[in-house]
């Protein structure tokens, strides 16, 4: 028997010393096990459904409210319920929903395809262009039927919801061919924005690329995805769209991907997307709010002192001082007004008396 094994048997410890030394050297925790690492934490039902690829987060909320989701055989029609996919059985329309490996594809969508999973008119679906994938896929945002270019397709509903949400302001870049030759003033109108019945549309950036005959190619960047936003903006300023193609979505670029072809997102691209929506920056305060704050702190010191005096334990004396100072200021201004009135009356009387003497 080796000395290490004999030492381990004679030492009153739960784990042998040599085992502890080995685990510490390898960076493992001897008290942890595989089941603890793989156990899933409870999450909200709509988040689990979206992460499993059932639909987007908002659509999953609608499915729950419609009563189409069951947990352990019971219908769940309220939001906010938490579930554990390891110990509970979740079903959507009678089919069990299980966590899926996340996939996200880049597709060069051809014209004529629609970005939906069910079209009553039978038009071709963009998700069907992804080969050999039996998962429930859906598009991130949309490109209208006549447009083409970069389209992200995934089964990760949580990521898709963040990428499409205007809160995160993910930049999309488009190459557009329009009728005519728009002037610089027209392009500035697009960046200033125009109001429509369903919202205020504005381009983040506009750049003219080249002219071709009676048409012009321009590059436009957007941070929101309103319905047919680009076409409506350009039609409002008098330049109808001939051809529209999306070339980037955030850090993901279309590149030389053939039309109708797709590829999986590369790890650096996926990491860049996750970083983009991980922690959105806080919206800076407007100039109007800043000017009001500056006015409060600099120009109304007396009122600020009074308000601070009210919050202090000895607030009565501070408030009384402020009120006394205010009252004295009011009395001084009243006295000045009275003196000015008397002076005016005196001057008028002197003028009248002089006029009478001259007449006499």
One Martini backbone bead per residue (centre of mass of N, CA, C, O) as a GRO file, in nm:
protein
  360
    1UNK     BB    1   0.096   0.036   0.022
    2UNK     BB    2   0.074   0.353  -0.008
    3UNK     BB    3   0.133   0.646   0.159
    4UNK     BB    4  -0.111   0.809   0.051
    5UNK     BB    5  -0.333   0.596   0.119
    6UNK     BB    6  -0.269   0.566   0.423
    7UNK     BB    7  -0.317   0.869   0.488
    8UNK     BB    8  -0.616   0.873   0.395
    9UNK     BB    9  -0.724   0.658   0.606
   10UNK     BB   10  -0.605   0.813   0.879
   11UNK     BB   11  -0.766   1.063   0.794
   12UNK     BB   12  -1.030   1.277   0.931
   13UNK     BB   13  -1.178   1.297   0.626
   14UNK     BB   14  -1.383   1.322   0.353
   15UNK     BB   15  -1.122   1.398   0.191
   16UNK     BB   16  -0.851   1.354   0.051
   17UNK     BB   17  -0.564   1.530   0.020
   18UNK     BB   18  -0.493   1.458  -0.277
   19UNK     BB   19  -0.770   1.547  -0.390
   20UNK     BB   20  -0.761   1.843  -0.303
   21UNK     BB   21  -0.499   1.910  -0.453
   22UNK     BB   22  -0.608   1.839  -0.737
   23UNK     BB   23  -0.859   2.029  -0.748
   24UNK     BB   24  -0.707   2.296  -0.697
   25UNK     BB   25  -0.516   2.274  -0.941
   26UNK     BB   26  -0.773   2.249  -1.155
   27UNK     BB   27  -1.028   2.437  -1.041
   28UNK     BB   28  -1.215   2.261  -0.874
   29UNK     BB   29  -1.514   2.173  -0.709
   30UNK     BB   30  -1.580   1.915  -0.486
   31UNK     BB   31  -1.895   1.996  -0.419
   32UNK     BB   32  -1.951   1.972  -0.707
   33UNK     BB   33  -2.178   1.884  -0.976
   34UNK     BB   34  -2.344   1.810  -1.265
   35UNK     BB   35  -2.638   1.875  -1.177
   36UNK     BB   36  -2.584   2.166  -1.078
   37UNK     BB   37  -2.489   2.276  -1.360
   38UNK     BB   38  -2.761   2.174  -1.530
   39UNK     BB   39  -2.953   2.325  -1.378
   40UNK     BB   40  -3.254   2.496  -1.402
   41UNK     BB   41  -3.384   2.796  -1.384
   42UNK     BB   42  -3.641   2.976  -1.323
   43UNK     BB   43  -3.880   3.097  -1.564
   44UNK     BB   44  -4.059   3.251  -1.768
   45UNK     BB   45  -4.280   3.131  -1.985
   46UNK     BB   46  -4.232   3.321  -2.233
   47UNK     BB   47  -3.922   3.287  -2.231
   48UNK     BB   48  -3.911   2.983  -2.278
   49UNK     BB   49  -4.066   2.976  -2.545
   50UNK     BB   50  -3.873   3.163  -2.699
   51UNK     BB   51  -3.607   2.994  -2.646
   52UNK     BB   52  -3.749   2.732  -2.791
   53UNK     BB   53  -3.896   2.853  -3.066
   54UNK     BB   54  -4.204   2.923  -3.079
   55UNK     BB   55  -4.154   3.243  -3.054
   56UNK     BB   56  -4.192   3.537  -2.980
   57UNK     BB   57  -4.242   3.703  -2.696
   58UNK     BB   58  -4.511   3.839  -2.775
   59UNK     BB   59  -4.645   3.586  -2.895
   60UNK     BB   60  -4.630   3.414  -2.635
   61UNK     BB   61  -4.821   3.591  -2.473
   62UNK     BB   62  -5.065   3.538  -2.656
   63UNK     BB   63  -5.073   3.228  -2.617
   64UNK     BB   64  -5.131   3.240  -2.314
   65UNK     BB   65  -5.394   3.417  -2.321
   66UNK     BB   66  -5.539   3.190  -2.512
   67UNK     BB   67  -5.481   2.895  -2.376
   68UNK     BB   68  -5.231   2.713  -2.532
   69UNK     BB   69  -5.095   2.663  -2.248
   70UNK     BB   70  -4.929   2.402  -2.058
   71UNK     BB   71  -4.872   2.290  -1.705
   72UNK     BB   72  -4.905   1.988  -1.605
   73UNK     BB   73  -5.210   2.004  -1.753
   74UNK     BB   74  -5.239   2.314  -1.705
   75UNK     BB   75  -5.383   2.603  -1.774
   76UNK     BB   76  -5.216   2.905  -1.895
   77UNK     BB   77  -5.353   3.259  -1.883
   78UNK     BB   78  -5.100   3.396  -1.737
   79UNK     BB   79  -4.871   3.619  -1.653
   80UNK     BB   80  -4.564   3.536  -1.462
   81UNK     BB   81  -4.500   3.247  -1.488
   82UNK     BB   82  -4.296   2.997  -1.352
   83UNK     BB   83  -4.049   2.764  -1.484
   84UNK     BB   84  -3.925   2.411  -1.508
   85UNK     BB   85  -3.797   2.216  -1.760
   86UNK     BB   86  -3.695   1.965  -1.584
   87UNK     BB   87  -3.981   1.920  -1.398
   88UNK     BB   88  -4.165   2.025  -1.637
   89UNK     BB   89  -4.455   2.024  -1.854
   90UNK     BB   90  -4.464   2.179  -2.171
   91UNK     BB   91  -4.741   2.295  -2.376
   92UNK     BB   92  -4.830   2.347  -2.731
   93UNK     BB   93  -5.101   2.242  -2.864
   94UNK     BB   94  -5.007   1.947  -2.722
   95UNK     BB   95  -4.703   2.011  -2.755
   96UNK     BB   96  -4.396   1.961  -2.658
   97UNK     BB   97  -4.163   2.180  -2.498
   98UNK     BB   98  -3.819   2.212  -2.580
   99UNK     BB   99  -3.509   2.269  -2.556
  100UNK     BB  100  -3.296   2.436  -2.786
  101UNK     BB  101  -3.067   2.483  -3.002
  102UNK     BB  102  -2.913   2.757  -3.103
  103UNK     BB  103  -3.008   2.940  -3.406
  104UNK     BB  104  -2.841   3.149  -3.662
  105UNK     BB  105  -2.918   3.309  -3.970
  106UNK     BB  106  -2.809   3.404  -4.297
  107UNK     BB  107  -3.014   3.570  -4.542
  108UNK     BB  108  -3.073   3.607  -4.896
  109UNK     BB  109  -3.341   3.762  -4.986
  110UNK     BB  110  -3.571   3.733  -5.215
  111UNK     BB  111  -3.791   3.829  -5.416
  112UNK     BB  112  -4.131   3.720  -5.314
  113UNK     BB  113  -4.075   3.692  -5.012
  114UNK     BB  114  -4.195   3.618  -4.687
  115UNK     BB  115  -4.196   3.721  -4.322
  116UNK     BB  116  -4.349   3.432  -4.251
  117UNK     BB  117  -4.519   3.125  -4.128
  118UNK     BB  118  -4.812   3.229  -4.251
  119UNK     BB  119  -4.980   3.220  -4.570
  120UNK     BB  120  -5.293   3.238  -4.711
  121UNK     BB  121  -5.190   3.284  -5.027
  122UNK     BB  122  -4.912   3.109  -5.078
  123UNK     BB  123  -4.655   3.234  -5.035
  124UNK     BB  124  -4.334   3.237  -5.007
  125UNK     BB  125  -4.100   3.141  -4.758
  126UNK     BB  126  -3.808   3.229  -4.604
  127UNK     BB  127  -3.768   2.984  -4.399
  128UNK     BB  128  -3.756   2.761  -4.639
  129UNK     BB  129  -3.442   2.835  -4.720
  130UNK     BB  130  -3.364   2.656  -4.484
  131UNK     BB  131  -3.169   2.386  -4.460
  132UNK     BB  132  -3.189   2.121  -4.255
  133UNK     BB  133  -3.431   2.243  -4.048
  134UNK     BB  134  -3.672   2.148  -3.786
  135UNK     BB  135  -3.715   2.403  -3.667
  136UNK     BB  136  -3.866   2.685  -3.526
  137UNK     BB  137  -3.866   2.946  -3.739
  138UNK     BB  138  -3.773   3.302  -3.756
  139UNK     BB  139  -3.773   3.634  -3.807
  140UNK     BB  140  -3.582   3.934  -3.784
  141UNK     BB  141  -3.796   4.098  -3.863
  142UNK     BB  142  -3.845   4.279  -4.185
  143UNK     BB  143  -3.914   4.219  -4.534
  144UNK     BB  144  -4.052   4.297  -4.795
  145UNK     BB  145  -4.144   4.138  -5.077
  146UNK     BB  146  -3.969   4.337  -5.279
  147UNK     BB  147  -3.735   4.283  -5.107
  148UNK     BB  148  -3.380   4.250  -5.027
  149UNK     BB  149  -3.150   4.054  -4.834
  150UNK     BB  150  -3.078   4.077  -4.515
  151UNK     BB  151  -3.172   3.793  -4.300
  152UNK     BB  152  -3.268   3.695  -3.986
  153UNK     BB  153  -3.271   3.350  -3.864
  154UNK     BB  154  -3.448   3.190  -3.584
  155UNK     BB  155  -3.503   3.024  -3.241
  156UNK     BB  156  -3.441   3.296  -3.074
  157UNK     BB  157  -3.667   3.491  -2.922
  158UNK     BB  158  -3.509   3.678  -2.732
  159UNK     BB  159  -3.308   3.793  -2.939
  160UNK     BB  160  -3.515   3.887  -3.150
  161UNK     BB  161  -3.659   4.096  -2.970
  162UNK     BB  162  -3.410   4.280  -2.922
  163UNK     BB  163  -3.326   4.339  -3.220
  164UNK     BB  164  -3.626   4.465  -3.292
  165UNK     BB  165  -3.605   4.670  -3.076
  166UNK     BB  166  -3.591   5.020  -3.040
  167UNK     BB  167  -3.419   5.038  -2.775
  168UNK     BB  168  -3.139   4.930  -2.925
  169UNK     BB  169  -3.068   5.053  -3.203
  170UNK     BB  170  -3.030   4.879  -3.458
  171UNK     BB  171  -2.843   4.892  -3.738
  172UNK     BB  172  -2.959   4.951  -4.076
  173UNK     BB  173  -2.850   4.883  -4.410
  174UNK     BB  174  -2.917   5.048  -4.731
  175UNK     BB  175  -2.974   4.993  -5.081
  176UNK     BB  176  -3.101   5.251  -5.301
  177UNK     BB  177  -3.323   5.292  -5.577
  178UNK     BB  178  -3.420   5.595  -5.737
  179UNK     BB  179  -3.611   5.835  -5.860
  180UNK     BB  180  -3.397   6.047  -5.957
  181UNK     BB  181  -3.234   6.352  -5.798
  182UNK     BB  182  -3.156   6.408  -5.496
  183UNK     BB  183  -3.108   6.644  -5.280
  184UNK     BB  184  -2.969   6.762  -4.994
  185UNK     BB  185  -3.237   6.863  -4.873
  186UNK     BB  186  -3.384   6.592  -4.901
  187UNK     BB  187  -3.188   6.426  -4.723
  188UNK     BB  188  -3.235   6.599  -4.466
  189UNK     BB  189  -3.533   6.523  -4.428
  190UNK     BB  190  -3.474   6.225  -4.350
  191UNK     BB  191  -3.308   6.299  -4.085
  192UNK     BB  192  -3.531   6.474  -3.948
  193UNK     BB  193  -3.813   6.387  -4.043
  194UNK     BB  194  -4.144   6.225  -4.056
  195UNK     BB  195  -4.493   6.235  -4.033
  196UNK     BB  196  -4.725   5.984  -3.950
  197UNK     BB  197  -4.996   5.803  -3.853
  198UNK     BB  198  -4.777   5.572  -3.703
  199UNK     BB  199  -4.544   5.799  -3.689
  200UNK     BB  200  -4.192   5.872  -3.659
  201UNK     BB  201  -3.969   5.913  -3.930
  202UNK     BB  202  -3.608   5.826  -3.939
  203UNK     BB  203  -3.288   5.877  -4.044
  204UNK     BB  204  -2.959   5.835  -3.951
  205UNK     BB  205  -2.845   5.800  -4.258
  206UNK     BB  206  -2.725   5.969  -4.567
  207UNK     BB  207  -2.597   5.853  -4.899
  208UNK     BB  208  -2.457   5.925  -5.196
  209UNK     BB  209  -2.333   5.730  -5.461
  210UNK     BB  210  -2.501   5.732  -5.750
  211UNK     BB  211  -2.565   5.780  -6.096
  212UNK     BB  212  -2.838   5.643  -6.327
  213UNK     BB  213  -2.956   5.832  -6.524
  214UNK     BB  214  -3.285   5.869  -6.374
  215UNK     BB  215  -3.117   5.757  -6.127
  216UNK     BB  216  -3.044   5.674  -5.770
  217UNK     BB  217  -2.790   5.589  -5.536
  218UNK     BB  218  -2.847   5.503  -5.193
  219UNK     BB  219  -2.759   5.529  -4.841
  220UNK     BB  220  -2.933   5.383  -4.558
  221UNK     BB  221  -3.005   5.442  -4.208
  222UNK     BB  222  -3.155   5.241  -3.950
  223UNK     BB  223  -3.322   5.180  -3.608
  224UNK     BB  224  -3.602   5.103  -3.733
  225UNK     BB  225  -3.903   4.876  -3.817
  226UNK     BB  226  -4.117   4.987  -4.000
  227UNK     BB  227  -4.365   4.982  -4.216
  228UNK     BB  228  -4.233   5.069  -4.501
  229UNK     BB  229  -4.041   5.312  -4.433
  230UNK     BB  230  -3.864   5.383  -4.680
  231UNK     BB  231  -4.083   5.406  -4.899
  232UNK     BB  232  -4.243   5.634  -4.755
  233UNK     BB  233  -4.025   5.847  -4.730
  234UNK     BB  234  -3.951   5.869  -5.039
  235UNK     BB  235  -4.239   5.933  -5.138
  236UNK     BB  236  -4.273   6.203  -4.979
  237UNK     BB  237  -4.008   6.337  -5.141
  238UNK     BB  238  -4.037   6.222  -5.458
  239UNK     BB  239  -3.895   5.908  -5.443
  240UNK     BB  240  -3.916   5.626  -5.591
  241UNK     BB  241  -3.877   5.289  -5.550
  242UNK     BB  242  -3.696   5.036  -5.728
  243UNK     BB  243  -3.459   4.937  -5.520
  244UNK     BB  244  -3.411   4.704  -5.231
  245UNK     BB  245  -3.124   4.659  -4.999
  246UNK     BB  246  -2.991   4.470  -4.747
  247UNK     BB  247  -2.646   4.469  -4.593
  248UNK     BB  248  -2.706   4.528  -4.279
  249UNK     BB  249  -2.704   4.396  -3.922
  250UNK     BB  250  -2.524   4.556  -3.759
  251UNK     BB  251  -2.239   4.345  -3.758
  252UNK     BB  252  -2.382   4.216  -3.999
  253UNK     BB  253  -2.292   4.090  -4.322
  254UNK     BB  254  -2.356   3.991  -4.642
  255UNK     BB  255  -2.173   4.015  -4.879
  256UNK     BB  256  -2.134   3.720  -5.104
  257UNK     BB  257  -2.408   3.616  -5.068
  258UNK     BB  258  -2.628   3.447  -5.224
  259UNK     BB  259  -2.923   3.436  -5.360
  260UNK     BB  260  -3.102   3.223  -5.138
  261UNK     BB  261  -2.882   3.205  -4.933
  262UNK     BB  262  -2.711   3.044  -4.646
  263UNK     BB  263  -2.587   3.094  -4.300
  264UNK     BB  264  -2.417   3.072  -4.026
  265UNK     BB  265  -2.330   3.222  -3.755
  266UNK     BB  266  -2.060   3.354  -3.636
  267UNK     BB  267  -1.912   3.387  -3.337
  268UNK     BB  268  -1.834   3.691  -3.358
  269UNK     BB  269  -2.119   3.784  -3.443
  270UNK     BB  270  -2.274   3.677  -3.195
  271UNK     BB  271  -2.116   3.837  -2.983
  272UNK     BB  272  -2.186   4.117  -3.097
  273UNK     BB  273  -2.492   4.094  -3.061
  274UNK     BB  274  -2.496   4.043  -2.754
  275UNK     BB  275  -2.351   4.311  -2.681
  276UNK     BB  276  -2.562   4.505  -2.812
  277UNK     BB  277  -2.812   4.377  -2.604
  278UNK     BB  278  -2.717   4.365  -2.305
  279UNK     BB  279  -2.655   4.702  -2.246
  280UNK     BB  280  -2.829   4.961  -2.268
  281UNK     BB  281  -2.819   5.285  -2.297
  282UNK     BB  282  -2.885   5.567  -2.155
  283UNK     BB  283  -3.093   5.826  -2.177
  284UNK     BB  284  -3.035   6.134  -2.228
  285UNK     BB  285  -3.097   6.430  -2.130
  286UNK     BB  286  -3.245   6.698  -2.211
  287UNK     BB  287  -3.193   7.032  -2.258
  288UNK     BB  288  -3.441   7.134  -2.109
  289UNK     BB  289  -3.382   6.987  -1.842
  290UNK     BB  290  -3.102   7.110  -1.793
  291UNK     BB  291  -3.193   7.411  -1.782
  292UNK     BB  292  -3.383   7.375  -1.542
  293UNK     BB  293  -3.171   7.274  -1.344
  294UNK     BB  294  -2.983   7.523  -1.360
  295UNK     BB  295  -3.193   7.728  -1.261
  296UNK     BB  296  -3.239   7.600  -0.980
  297UNK     BB  297  -2.928   7.613  -0.878
  298UNK     BB  298  -2.866   7.934  -0.946
  299UNK     BB  299  -3.136   8.138  -0.953
  300UNK     BB  300  -3.283   7.974  -0.682
  301UNK     BB  301  -3.146   7.978  -0.389
  302UNK     BB  302  -3.364   8.058  -0.193
  303UNK     BB  303  -3.560   7.821  -0.250
  304UNK     BB  304  -3.355   7.597  -0.187
  305UNK     BB  305  -3.308   7.678   0.108
  306UNK     BB  306  -3.598   7.639   0.196
  307UNK     BB  307  -3.626   7.339   0.117
  308UNK     BB  308  -3.389   7.243   0.297
  309UNK     BB  309  -3.509   7.347   0.562
  310UNK     BB  310  -3.757   7.154   0.560
  311UNK     BB  311  -3.574   6.884   0.570
  312UNK     BB  312  -3.471   6.965   0.826
  313UNK     BB  313  -3.483   6.957   1.164
  314UNK     BB  314  -3.444   7.293   1.148
  315UNK     BB  315  -3.675   7.414   0.946
  316UNK     BB  316  -3.816   7.657   1.080
  317UNK     BB  317  -3.589   7.869   1.077
  318UNK     BB  318  -3.528   7.862   0.771
  319UNK     BB  319  -3.813   7.933   0.677
  320UNK     BB  320  -3.837   8.198   0.832
  321UNK     BB  321  -3.604   8.343   0.693
  322UNK     BB  322  -3.717   8.324   0.407
  323UNK     BB  323  -3.986   8.474   0.463
  324UNK     BB  324  -3.863   8.736   0.569
  325UNK     BB  325  -3.699   8.806   0.318
  326UNK     BB  326  -3.940   8.813   0.128
  327UNK     BB  327  -4.100   9.035   0.279
  328UNK     BB  328  -3.883   9.257   0.258
  329UNK     BB  329  -3.873   9.265  -0.050
  330UNK     BB  330  -4.169   9.345  -0.089
  331UNK     BB  331  -4.159   9.614   0.072
  332UNK     BB  332  -3.946   9.755  -0.101
  333UNK     BB  333  -4.100   9.746  -0.371
  334UNK     BB  334  -4.348   9.906  -0.264
  335UNK     BB  335  -4.194  10.163  -0.185
  336UNK     BB  336  -4.087  10.232  -0.463
  337UNK     BB  337  -4.362  10.262  -0.602
  338UNK     BB  338  -4.466  10.492  -0.420
  339UNK     BB  339  -4.240  10.697  -0.482
  340UNK     BB  340  -4.293  10.710  -0.786
  341UNK     BB  341  -4.579  10.819  -0.766
  342UNK     BB  342  -4.518  11.082  -0.612
  343UNK     BB  343  -4.328  11.202  -0.824
  344UNK     BB  344  -4.534  11.214  -1.055
  345UNK     BB  345  -4.742  11.396  -0.910
  346UNK     BB  346  -4.551  11.637  -0.859
  347UNK     BB  347  -4.481  11.701  -1.154
  348UNK     BB  348  -4.771  11.756  -1.246
  349UNK     BB  349  -4.830  11.994  -1.053
  350UNK     BB  350  -4.606  12.184  -1.154
  351UNK     BB  351  -4.701  12.208  -1.447
  352UNK     BB  352  -4.981  12.329  -1.387
  353UNK     BB  353  -4.884  12.585  -1.239
  354UNK     BB  354  -4.721  12.703  -1.474
  355UNK     BB  355  -4.958  12.731  -1.675
  356UNK     BB  356  -5.125  12.934  -1.508
  357UNK     BB  357  -4.919  13.168  -1.495
  358UNK     BB  358  -4.897  13.219  -1.801
  359UNK     BB  359  -5.193  13.297  -1.844
  360UNK     BB  360  -5.191  13.536  -1.622
   0.00000   0.00000   0.00000
